[in-house]
Amino acid sequence: MTTTTADTPTDSVLLAIVEKLAAARDADPLELPPLHDYVDTDALESLVGGRTDAGRGGVHGVRFRVDDHQVSITGDGTVDVVDVEAGLDQVSTQFN
């Protein structure tokens, strides 16, 4: 499994997801379908946006699927995008 970690943190979980999906698909982020077609983005931002530390009342993790990719956001702020069909490609970044 290949993992790529961004050099700098990303402020927004939604931006991190879009960037990682684009990297996993080898596509321009603007060419991706809207993220809100797959997940309630307001609810996602409320759950994990800036509140990733479980000790501060944040969630331990969230997972959802975008076509052939599984998106996982862990309690420490790491966003992982995995191609579930291939099971090989993983792109990871910590957003805060």
ROBABA-629360 format. One record per atom (N, C-alpha, C, O): residue in three letters; atom name; x, y, z. Coordinates in pm, 1 decimal. Layout:
N
{atom 'ALA', 'CA', {X, Y, Z}} ...
end
This chain:
96
{atom 'MET', 'N', {83.9, -116.5, 0.0}} {atom 'MET', 'CA', {0.0, 0.0, 0.0}} {atom 'MET', 'C', {89.0, 123.5, 0.0}} {atom 'MET', 'O', {181.8, 133.7, 80.1}} {atom 'THR', 'N', {60.7, 216.9, -89.5}} {atom 'THR', 'CA', {137.3, 340.0, -100.5}} {atom 'THR', 'C', {65.2, 450.8, -26.3}} {atom 'THR', 'O', {-55.7, 468.1, -42.0}} {atom 'THR', 'N', {138.5, 525.8, 54.6}} {atom 'THR', 'CA', {80.2, 636.3, 129.0}} {atom 'THR', 'C', {155.0, 763.5, 94.8}} {atom 'THR', 'O', {278.0, 766.2, 93.9}} {atom 'THR', 'N', {80.0, 868.6, 66.6}} {atom 'THR', 'CA', {137.6, 998.8, 42.2}} {atom 'THR', 'C', {84.5, 1093.4, 147.5}} {atom 'THR', 'O', {-36.8, 1101.9, 166.9}} {atom 'THR', 'N', {172.3, 1164.7, 216.1}} {atom 'THR', 'CA', {131.1, 1257.7, 319.1}} {atom 'THR', 'C', {168.0, 1398.0, 276.0}} {atom 'THR', 'O', {280.2, 1422.7, 231.9}} {atom 'ALA', 'N', {73.6, 1490.0, 288.9}} {atom 'ALA', 'CA', {100.2, 1628.6, 251.2}} {atom 'ALA', 'C', {205.1, 1687.9, 343.6}} {atom 'ALA', 'O', {213.2, 1651.5, 460.9}} {atom 'ASP', 'N', {285.6, 1779.6, 290.6}} {atom 'ASP', 'CA', {389.4, 1845.0, 369.5}} {atom 'ASP', 'C', {333.3, 1948.2, 465.9}} {atom 'ASP', 'O', {390.9, 1971.7, 572.1}} {atom 'THR', 'N', {222.4, 2009.4, 430.1}} {atom 'THR', 'CA', {163.4, 2110.5, 517.3}} {atom 'THR', 'C', {20.5, 2072.8, 549.7}} {atom 'THR', 'O', {-47.9, 2014.2, 465.7}} {atom 'PRO', 'N', {-26.9, 2104.9, 670.1}} {atom 'PRO', 'CA', {-163.3, 2073.9, 706.1}} {atom 'PRO', 'C', {-262.2, 2154.9, 623.7}} {atom 'PRO', 'O', {-231.3, 2265.1, 578.3}} {atom 'THR', 'N', {-379.1, 2100.4, 605.1}} {atom 'THR', 'CA', {-486.4, 2168.1, 534.2}} {atom 'THR', 'C', {-587.9, 2214.4, 637.4}} {atom 'THR', 'O', {-622.1, 2139.5, 728.9}} {atom 'ASP', 'N', {-636.3, 2337.1, 623.5}} {atom 'ASP', 'CA', {-727.7, 2393.4, 721.2}} {atom 'ASP', 'C', {-865.3, 2328.6, 720.1}} {atom 'ASP', 'O', {-925.9, 2312.0, 826.0}} {atom 'SER', 'N', {-914.3, 2293.1, 607.3}} {atom 'SER', 'CA', {-1049.9, 2242.7, 595.6}} {atom 'SER', 'C', {-1051.6, 2093.7, 562.5}} {atom 'SER', 'O', {-981.7, 2048.2, 472.0}} {atom 'VAL', 'N', {-1131.2, 2019.6, 636.0}} {atom 'VAL', 'CA', {-1145.6, 1877.0, 607.3}} {atom 'VAL', 'C', {-1203.7, 1856.9, 467.7}} {atom 'VAL', 'O', {-1164.5, 1763.3, 398.0}} {atom 'LEU', 'N', {-1296.0, 1942.4, 425.8}} {atom 'LEU', 'CA', {-1356.3, 1928.6, 294.1}} {atom 'LEU', 'C', {-1253.1, 1952.2, 184.1}} {atom 'LEU', 'O', {-1250.3, 1879.5, 84.8}} {atom 'LEU', 'N', {-1170.2, 2051.5, 201.4}} {atom 'LEU', 'CA', {-1064.0, 2078.0, 104.6}} {atom 'LEU', 'C', {-965.5, 1961.7, 99.9}} {atom 'LEU', 'O', {-922.1, 1921.3, -8.0}} {atom 'ALA', 'N', {-930.4, 1907.9, 216.1}} {atom 'ALA', 'CA', {-839.2, 1792.9, 221.3}} {atom 'ALA', 'C', {-898.0, 1673.1, 148.0}} {atom 'ALA', 'O', {-826.7, 1603.5, 75.7}} {atom 'ILE', 'N', {-1027.0, 1648.5, 166.0}} {atom 'ILE', 'CA', {-1092.7, 1535.4, 98.4}} {atom 'ILE', 'C', {-1087.6, 1554.3, -52.2}} {atom 'ILE', 'O', {-1051.5, 1461.8, -125.0}} {atom 'VAL', 'N', {-1123.4, 1673.3, -100.1}} {atom 'VAL', 'CA', {-1123.5, 1699.4, -243.8}} {atom 'VAL', 'C', {-982.6, 1685.5, -301.4}} {atom 'VAL', 'O', {-964.6, 1626.3, -407.8}} {atom 'GLU', 'N', {-883.5, 1739.5, -232.0}} {atom 'GLU', 'CA', {-745.4, 1728.6, -279.5}} {atom 'GLU', 'C', {-700.1, 1583.8, -286.2}} {atom 'GLU', 'O', {-634.2, 1543.8, -382.1}} {atom 'LYS', 'N', {-734.8, 1504.9, -185.1}} {atom 'LYS', 'CA', {-691.5, 1364.6, -182.2}} {atom 'LYS', 'C', {-766.7, 1281.2, -285.6}} {atom 'LYS', 'O', {-708.3, 1191.9, -347.0}} {atom 'LEU', 'N', {-895.9, 1309.4, -305.8}} {atom 'LEU', 'CA', {-970.6, 1238.9, -410.4}} {atom 'LEU', 'C', {-912.7, 1271.0, -548.0}} {atom 'LEU', 'O', {-897.8, 1182.3, -632.0}} {atom 'ALA', 'N', {-880.8, 1396.3, -570.0}} {atom 'ALA', 'CA', {-822.4, 1435.8, -698.6}} {atom 'ALA', 'C', {-688.5, 1365.5, -720.7}} {atom 'ALA', 'O', {-660.9, 1317.8, -830.8}} {atom 'ALA', 'N', {-606.3, 1359.3, -617.5}} {atom 'ALA', 'CA', {-477.3, 1290.5, -630.0}} {atom 'ALA', 'C', {-496.8, 1141.6, -657.0}} {atom 'ALA', 'O', {-426.6, 1083.7, -739.9}} {atom 'ALA', 'N', {-590.9, 1080.2, -588.1}} {atom 'ALA', 'CA', {-615.7, 937.1, -606.7}} {atom 'ALA', 'C', {-668.9, 906.7, -746.2}} {atom 'ALA', 'O', {-640.0, 801.1, -802.4}} {atom 'ARG', 'N', {-746.7, 999.0, -801.9}} {atom 'ARG', 'CA', {-803.9, 980.6, -934.9}} {atom 'ARG', 'C', {-715.4, 1037.7, -1045.3}} {atom 'ARG', 'O', {-746.3, 1023.3, -1163.6}} {atom 'ASP', 'N', {-605.1, 1102.6, -1006.8}} {atom 'ASP', 'CA', {-517.8, 1169.7, -1102.0}} {atom 'ASP', 'C', {-599.8, 1266.3, -1187.5}} {atom 'ASP', 'O', {-593.6, 1264.6, -1310.4}} {atom 'ALA', 'N', {-677.7, 1351.5, -1117.5}} {atom 'ALA', 'CA', {-768.2, 1444.6, -1184.9}} {atom 'ALA', 'C', {-755.5, 1582.7, -1122.0}} {atom 'ALA', 'O', {-703.9, 1598.4, -1011.4}} {atom 'ASP', 'N', {-803.2, 1680.6, -1194.3}} {atom 'ASP', 'CA', {-810.4, 1816.5, -1142.4}} {atom 'ASP', 'C', {-924.5, 1822.1, -1040.4}} {atom 'ASP', 'O', {-1032.9, 1771.0, -1068.3}} {atom 'PRO', 'N', {-903.3, 1882.4, -923.9}} {atom 'PRO', 'CA', {-1009.6, 1890.1, -823.1}} {atom 'PRO', 'C', {-1138.4, 1952.3, -876.2}} {atom 'PRO', 'O', {-1247.2, 1916.7, -830.9}} {atom 'LEU', 'N', {-1127.6, 2044.7, -971.5}} {atom 'LEU', 'CA', {-1246.4, 2109.1, -1026.5}} {atom 'LEU', 'C', {-1326.3, 2017.9, -1119.2}} {atom 'LEU', 'O', {-1440.9, 2047.8, -1152.6}} {atom 'GLU', 'N', {-1266.3, 1908.0, -1160.3}} {atom 'GLU', 'CA', {-1335.7, 1812.7, -1247.9}} {atom 'GLU', 'C', {-1411.0, 1705.6, -1170.7}} {atom 'GLU', 'O', {-1484.9, 1627.3, -1230.3}} {atom 'LEU', 'N', {-1393.6, 1700.9, -1039.6}} {atom 'LEU', 'CA', {-1461.7, 1600.3, -957.6}} {atom 'LEU', 'C', {-1608.8, 1635.8, -941.1}} {atom 'LEU', 'O', {-1645.5, 1753.2, -943.7}} {atom 'PRO', 'N', {-1693.8, 1533.2, -924.1}} {atom 'PRO', 'CA', {-1833.7, 1563.0, -891.8}} {atom 'PRO', 'C', {-1841.2, 1630.3, -754.7}} {atom 'PRO', 'O', {-1752.6, 1610.4, -671.7}} {atom 'PRO', 'N', {-1945.3, 1709.3, -730.0}} {atom 'PRO', 'CA', {-1956.1, 1777.4, -600.4}} {atom 'PRO', 'C', {-1956.3, 1677.8, -484.7}} {atom 'PRO', 'O', {-2024.5, 1575.5, -489.2}} {atom 'LEU', 'N', {-1879.9, 1709.1, -382.5}} {atom 'LEU', 'CA', {-1869.8, 1622.6, -265.7}} {atom 'LEU', 'C', {-2005.5, 1603.9, -197.9}} {atom 'LEU', 'O', {-2033.5, 1497.8, -142.3}} {atom 'HIS', 'N', {-2089.3, 1707.5, -202.7}} {atom 'HIS', 'CA', {-2219.9, 1697.9, -137.7}} {atom 'HIS', 'C', {-2313.1, 1598.2, -206.2}} {atom 'HIS', 'O', {-2420.1, 1568.0, -153.4}} {atom 'ASP', 'N', {-2274.1, 1546.3, -323.5}} {atom 'ASP', 'CA', {-2350.4, 1438.4, -387.2}} {atom 'ASP', 'C', {-2332.2, 1306.1, -312.9}} {atom 'ASP', 'O', {-2410.9, 1213.4, -331.9}} {atom 'TYR', 'N', {-2229.1, 1296.3, -228.6}} {atom 'TYR', 'CA', {-2194.3, 1171.8, -161.4}} {atom 'TYR', 'C', {-2210.7, 1175.9, -10.2}} {atom 'TYR', 'O', {-2230.6, 1072.5, 53.5}} {atom 'VAL', 'N', {-2202.1, 1295.5, 47.1}} {atom 'VAL', 'CA', {-2207.4, 1307.9, 192.0}} {atom 'VAL', 'C', {-2264.5, 1445.5, 226.2}} {atom 'VAL', 'O', {-2248.4, 1540.8, 150.0}} {atom 'ASP', 'N', {-2330.5, 1454.8, 340.1}} {atom 'ASP', 'CA', {-2379.8, 1583.7, 388.6}} {atom 'ASP', 'C', {-2258.1, 1663.4, 436.4}} {atom 'ASP', 'O', {-2207.4, 1639.8, 546.1}} {atom 'THR', 'N', {-2211.8, 1757.1, 354.4}} {atom 'THR', 'CA', {-2088.4, 1827.9, 384.3}} {atom 'THR', 'C', {-2100.9, 1917.6, 507.7}} {atom 'THR', 'O', {-2003.7, 1935.8, 581.1}} {atom 'ASP', 'N', {-2219.2, 1973.4, 530.8}} {atom 'ASP', 'CA', {-2237.8, 2055.1, 651.3}} {atom 'ASP', 'C', {-2224.5, 1968.9, 776.5}} {atom 'ASP', 'O', {-2160.1, 2008.6, 873.6}} {atom 'ALA', 'N', {-2285.5, 1851.6, 773.5}} {atom 'ALA', 'CA', {-2276.8, 1760.9, 888.8}} {atom 'ALA', 'C', {-2134.1, 1711.3, 907.7}} {atom 'ALA', 'O', {-2086.4, 1700.7, 1020.7}} {atom 'LEU', 'N', {-2066.0, 1680.8, 797.8}} {atom 'LEU', 'CA', {-1928.1, 1633.5, 807.0}} {atom 'LEU', 'C', {-1837.9, 1740.7, 867.5}} {atom 'LEU', 'O', {-1757.7, 1712.0, 956.4}} {atom 'GLU', 'N', {-1851.0, 1863.8, 819.3}} {atom 'GLU', 'CA', {-1769.5, 1973.4, 872.9}} {atom 'GLU', 'C', {-1800.6, 1994.8, 1021.3}} {atom 'GLU', 'O', {-1710.8, 2023.7, 1100.3}} {atom 'SER', 'N', {-1925.9, 1980.8, 1057.9}} {atom 'SER', 'CA', {-1965.4, 1995.9, 1197.6}} {atom 'SER', 'C', {-1905.8, 1885.5, 1285.0}} {atom 'SER', 'O', {-1863.9, 1910.6, 1398.0}} {atom 'LEU', 'N', {-1902.4, 1763.5, 1232.0}} {atom 'LEU', 'CA', {-1849.9, 1650.2, 1308.5}} {atom 'LEU', 'C', {-1699.1, 1654.1, 1326.1}} {atom 'LEU', 'O', {-1648.5, 1630.5, 1435.8}} {atom 'VAL', 'N', {-1627.3, 1683.8, 1218.5}} {atom 'VAL', 'CA', {-1481.9, 1671.1, 1225.2}} {atom 'VAL', 'C', {-1405.9, 1799.0, 1198.2}} {atom 'VAL', 'O', {-1286.1, 1804.3, 1226.3}} {atom 'GLY', 'N', {-1467.4, 1899.5, 1146.7}} {atom 'GLY', 'CA', {-1397.9, 2023.7, 1114.1}} {atom 'GLY', 'C', {-1352.6, 2096.8, 1238.9}} {atom 'GLY', 'O', {-1433.8, 2158.3, 1308.0}} {atom 'GLY', 'N', {-1224.0, 2090.8, 1268.3}} {atom 'GLY', 'CA', {-1168.0, 2161.3, 1382.7}} {atom 'GLY', 'C', {-1195.4, 2096.1, 1516.6}} {atom 'GLY', 'O', {-1159.2, 2151.6, 1620.4}} {atom 'ARG', 'N', {-1258.8, 1979.0, 1517.0}} {atom 'ARG', 'CA', {-1290.8, 1911.2, 1643.2}} {atom 'ARG', 'C', {-1247.7, 1765.8, 1634.7}} {atom 'ARG', 'O', {-1327.1, 1675.9, 1662.3}} {atom 'THR', 'N', {-1124.2, 1742.2, 1597.3}} {atom 'THR', 'CA', {-1079.8, 1605.3, 1574.2}} {atom 'THR', 'C', {-1026.6, 1536.7, 1698.0}} {atom 'THR', 'O', {-1012.5, 1414.4, 1698.2}} {atom 'ASP', 'N', {-997.0, 1609.4, 1801.5}} {atom 'ASP', 'CA', {-943.3, 1547.9, 1922.0}} {atom 'ASP', 'C', {-1058.7, 1488.6, 2002.9}} {atom 'ASP', 'O', {-1144.7, 1562.0, 2051.6}} {atom 'ALA', 'N', {-1060.5, 1356.5, 2017.0}} {atom 'ALA', 'CA', {-1169.8, 1290.0, 2088.1}} {atom 'ALA', 'C', {-1183.0, 1340.6, 2230.9}} {atom 'ALA', 'O', {-1292.8, 1340.3, 2286.7}} {atom 'GLY', 'N', {-1073.9, 1383.7, 2290.1}} {atom 'GLY', 'CA', {-1077.4, 1436.1, 2425.4}} {atom 'GLY', 'C', {-1145.7, 1571.4, 2435.4}} {atom 'GLY', 'O', {-1181.8, 1614.8, 2544.8}} {atom 'ARG', 'N', {-1163.7, 1638.8, 2321.8}} {atom 'ARG', 'CA', {-1230.1, 1768.5, 2321.0}} {atom 'ARG', 'C', {-1371.6, 1755.7, 2268.8}} {atom 'ARG', 'O', {-1431.9, 1856.1, 2231.0}} {atom 'GLY', 'N', {-1425.4, 1638.1, 2265.4}} {atom 'GLY', 'CA', {-1562.9, 1619.7, 2220.7}} {atom 'GLY', 'C', {-1576.4, 1586.5, 2074.0}} {atom 'GLY', 'O', {-1688.5, 1579.0, 2023.8}} {atom 'GLY', 'N', {-1466.6, 1566.4, 2003.0}} {atom 'GLY', 'CA', {-1473.1, 1532.4, 1861.8}} {atom 'GLY', 'C', {-1504.1, 1384.8, 1840.9}} {atom 'GLY', 'O', {-1514.7, 1307.7, 1936.3}} {atom 'VAL', 'N', {-1518.0, 1347.8, 1716.3}} {atom 'VAL', 'CA', {-1548.5, 1209.2, 1681.6}} {atom 'VAL', 'C', {-1419.4, 1130.0, 1667.8}} {atom 'VAL', 'O', {-1311.5, 1187.2, 1651.8}} {atom 'HIS', 'N', {-1431.5, 998.1, 1674.1}} {atom 'HIS', 'CA', {-1314.8, 910.8, 1657.0}} {atom 'HIS', 'C', {-1284.6, 885.6, 1510.4}} {atom 'HIS', 'O', {-1170.3, 856.1, 1475.3}} {atom 'GLY', 'N', {-1382.8, 896.4, 1425.9}} {atom 'GLY', 'CA', {-1360.3, 876.6, 1283.6}} {atom 'GLY', 'C', {-1489.3, 871.9, 1205.4}} {atom 'GLY', 'O', {-1596.3, 844.3, 1259.7}} {atom 'VAL', 'N', {-1477.4, 899.5, 1076.3}} {atom 'VAL', 'CA', {-1591.1, 898.2, 984.1}} {atom 'VAL', 'C', {-1543.2, 831.9, 856.3}} {atom 'VAL', 'O', {-1430.7, 854.5, 811.7}} {atom 'ARG', 'N', {-1629.9, 749.6, 797.4}} {atom 'ARG', 'CA', {-1599.4, 686.5, 668.0}} {atom 'ARG', 'C', {-1719.2, 701.3, 576.6}} {atom 'ARG', 'O', {-1834.0, 695.1, 620.5}} {atom 'PHE', 'N', {-1690.6, 721.0, 448.1}} {atom 'PHE', 'CA', {-1795.2, 719.7, 346.4}} {atom 'PHE', 'C', {-1730.2, 688.5, 212.9}} {atom 'PHE', 'O', {-1608.3, 696.1, 197.7}} {atom 'ARG', 'N', {-1813.5, 653.5, 117.3}} {atom 'ARG', 'CA', {-1763.0, 611.3, -12.8}} {atom 'ARG', 'C', {-1796.3, 715.9, -118.3}} {atom 'ARG', 'O', {-1906.0, 771.8, -120.1}} {atom 'VAL', 'N', {-1700.2, 741.2, -205.5}} {atom 'VAL', 'CA', {-1717.8, 827.1, -321.6}} {atom 'VAL', 'C', {-1680.1, 742.6, -442.9}} {atom 'VAL', 'O', {-1562.3, 723.8, -473.6}} {atom 'ASP', 'N', {-1781.9, 692.6, -510.2}} {atom 'ASP', 'CA', {-1763.0, 600.5, -621.8}} {atom 'ASP', 'C', {-1674.8, 483.1, -577.3}} {atom 'ASP', 'O', {-1712.8, 408.9, -486.7}} {atom 'ASP', 'N', {-1558.8, 465.5, -638.9}} {atom 'ASP', 'CA', {-1471.5, 352.1, -607.4}} {atom 'ASP', 'C', {-1369.5, 383.5, -498.4}} {atom 'ASP', 'O', {-1273.8, 308.3, -480.1}} {atom 'HIS', 'N', {-1388.5, 492.5, -426.6}} {atom 'HIS', 'CA', {-1293.4, 532.4, -322.4}} {atom 'HIS', 'C', {-1361.0, 541.7, -186.3}} {atom 'HIS', 'O', {-1471.9, 593.3, -173.4}} {atom 'GLN', 'N', {-1292.2, 490.9, -86.1}} {atom 'GLN', 'CA', {-1339.3, 506.7, 51.1}} {atom 'GLN', 'C', {-1262.2, 621.3, 114.3}} {atom 'GLN', 'O', {-1139.3, 625.0, 110.2}} {atom 'VAL', 'N', {-1336.1, 714.8, 172.6}} {atom 'VAL', 'CA', {-1276.4, 828.2, 241.5}} {atom 'VAL', 'C', {-1289.4, 802.1, 390.7}} {atom 'VAL', 'O', {-1398.7, 772.2, 438.9}} {atom 'SER', 'N', {-1179.9, 812.9, 464.3}} {atom 'SER', 'CA', {-1179.9, 795.7, 609.3}} {atom 'SER', 'C', {-1116.1, 917.6, 673.0}} {atom 'SER', 'O', {-1010.5, 963.4, 629.5}} {atom 'ILE', 'N', {-1180.3, 969.7, 776.0}} {atom 'ILE', 'CA', {-1124.2, 1078.7, 854.3}} {atom 'ILE', 'C', {-1112.2, 1027.1, 996.4}} {atom 'ILE', 'O', {-1212.2, 991.0, 1058.5}} {atom 'THR', 'N', {-990.0, 1023.5, 1048.2}} {atom 'THR', 'CA', {-966.8, 970.2, 1182.2}} {atom 'THR', 'C', {-972.2, 1082.2, 1285.8}} {atom 'THR', 'O', {-972.2, 1200.4, 1251.2}} {atom 'GLY', 'N', {-976.6, 1044.1, 1411.4}} {atom 'GLY', 'CA', {-985.7, 1138.8, 1521.2}} {atom 'GLY', 'C', {-868.0, 1233.3, 1531.4}} {atom 'GLY', 'O', {-880.4, 1339.4, 1592.6}} {atom 'ASP', 'N', {-752.9, 1198.1, 1472.8}} {atom 'ASP', 'CA', {-637.4, 1287.5, 1479.1}} {atom 'ASP', 'C', {-631.0, 1383.3, 1360.4}} {atom 'ASP', 'O', {-536.4, 1461.1, 1347.8}} {atom 'GLY', 'N', {-732.0, 1377.4, 1273.5}} {atom 'GLY', 'CA', {-736.9, 1469.4, 1160.5}} {atom 'GLY', 'C', {-680.7, 1415.7, 1031.8}} {atom 'GLY', 'O', {-669.7, 1490.5, 934.7}} {atom 'THR', 'N', {-644.7, 1289.7, 1026.5}} {atom 'THR', 'CA', {-590.2, 1231.1, 905.3}} {atom 'THR', 'C', {-703.1, 1194.3, 809.0}} {atom 'THR', 'O', {-800.4, 1129.1, 846.8}} {atom 'VAL', 'N', {-687.9, 1237.3, 684.9}} {atom 'VAL', 'CA', {-782.1, 1203.0, 578.9}} {atom 'VAL', 'C', {-715.1, 1099.8, 490.3}} {atom 'VAL', 'O', {-608.0, 1125.3, 435.2}} {atom 'ASP', 'N', {-776.9, 983.5, 476.2}} {atom 'ASP', 'CA', {-726.3, 877.5, 389.4}} {atom 'ASP', 'C', {-826.8, 853.9, 278.1}} {atom 'ASP', 'O', {-947.5, 852.3, 301.8}} {atom 'VAL', 'N', {-776.9, 835.7, 157.3}} {atom 'VAL', 'CA', {-859.2, 801.0, 42.5}} {atom 'VAL', 'C', {-801.2, 673.8, -16.7}} {atom 'VAL', 'O', {-685.2, 671.1, -57.8}} {atom 'VAL', 'N', {-881.8, 568.5, -21.1}} {atom 'VAL', 'CA', {-836.3, 438.4, -68.6}} {atom 'VAL', 'C', {-924.0, 393.4, -184.5}} {atom 'VAL', 'O', {-1046.6, 400.3, -176.6}} {atom 'ASP', 'N', {-861.2, 347.6, -291.7}} {atom 'ASP', 'CA', {-932.6, 287.9, -404.1}} {atom 'ASP', 'C', {-977.7, 149.4, -359.4}} {atom 'ASP', 'O', {-895.9, 58.0, -349.6}} {atom 'VAL', 'N', {-1106.0, 133.1, -332.4}} {atom 'VAL', 'CA', {-1154.6, 6.5, -277.7}} {atom 'VAL', 'C', {-1154.3, -104.6, -381.3}} {atom 'VAL', 'O', {-1149.8, -222.2, -345.3}} {atom 'GLU', 'N', {-1158.9, -69.8, -507.8}} {atom 'GLU', 'CA', {-1154.4, -172.0, -612.0}} {atom 'GLU', 'C', {-1013.7, -230.3, -622.7}} {atom 'GLU', 'O', {-997.2, -352.1, -629.2}} {atom 'ALA', 'N', {-913.4, -144.6, -624.4}} {atom 'ALA', 'CA', {-775.2, -190.8, -636.1}} {atom 'ALA', 'C', {-718.5, -228.8, -500.5}} {atom 'ALA', 'O', {-636.1, -319.7, -490.2}} {atom 'GLY', 'N', {-762.9, -158.6, -395.7}} {atom 'GLY', 'CA', {-713.7, -186.2, -261.7}} {atom 'GLY', 'C', {-567.7, -149.7, -242.3}} {atom 'GLY', 'O', {-506.7, -189.4, -143.0}} {atom 'LEU', 'N', {-511.1, -75.1, -335.1}} {atom 'LEU', 'CA', {-368.4, -46.6, -330.1}} {atom 'LEU', 'C', {-335.2, 99.3, -303.5}} {atom 'LEU', 'O', {-245.7, 129.7, -224.7}} {atom 'ASP', 'N', {-405.7, 187.7, -367.7}} {atom 'ASP', 'CA', {-370.1, 328.9, -361.4}} {atom 'ASP', 'C', {-429.7, 393.2, -236.3}} {atom 'ASP', 'O', {-548.9, 379.8, -208.7}} {atom 'GLN', 'N', {-345.9, 461.9, -162.5}} {atom 'GLN', 'CA', {-392.2, 534.9, -45.6}} {atom 'GLN', 'C', {-324.3, 669.5, -44.8}} {atom 'GLN', 'O', {-202.5, 678.9, -60.1}} {atom 'VAL', 'N', {-402.5, 773.3, -27.2}} {atom 'VAL', 'CA', {-350.5, 908.1, -18.3}} {atom 'VAL', 'C', {-392.3, 960.0, 117.1}} {atom 'VAL', 'O', {-509.6, 950.9, 153.5}} {atom 'SER', 'N', {-298.0, 1014.5, 192.7}} {atom 'SER', 'CA', {-326.1, 1054.1, 329.4}} {atom 'SER', 'C', {-271.7, 1193.2, 358.6}} {atom 'SER', 'O', {-166.3, 1232.3, 308.6}} {atom 'THR', 'N', {-345.8, 1266.9, 440.3}} {atom 'THR', 'CA', {-297.3, 1396.0, 486.9}} {atom 'THR', 'C', {-363.0, 1427.3, 620.3}} {atom 'THR', 'O', {-472.5, 1379.0, 649.2}} {atom 'GLN', 'N', {-297.4, 1506.6, 699.8}} {atom 'GLN', 'CA', {-357.5, 1552.3, 824.2}} {atom 'GLN', 'C', {-403.0, 1695.5, 802.1}} {atom 'GLN', 'O', {-323.4, 1779.9, 760.8}} {atom 'PHE', 'N', {-531.8, 1724.6, 829.3}} {atom 'PHE', 'CA', {-585.3, 1854.2, 793.6}} {atom 'PHE', 'C', {-575.7, 1956.4, 902.3}} {atom 'PHE', 'O', {-600.5, 2073.6, 873.9}} {atom 'ASN', 'N', {-541.4, 1922.6, 1026.0}} {atom 'ASN', 'CA', {-518.5, 2023.9, 1128.3}} {atom 'ASN', 'C', {-430.7, 1970.8, 1237.6}} {atom 'ASN', 'O', {-400.6, 2042.6, 1333.0}} 
end
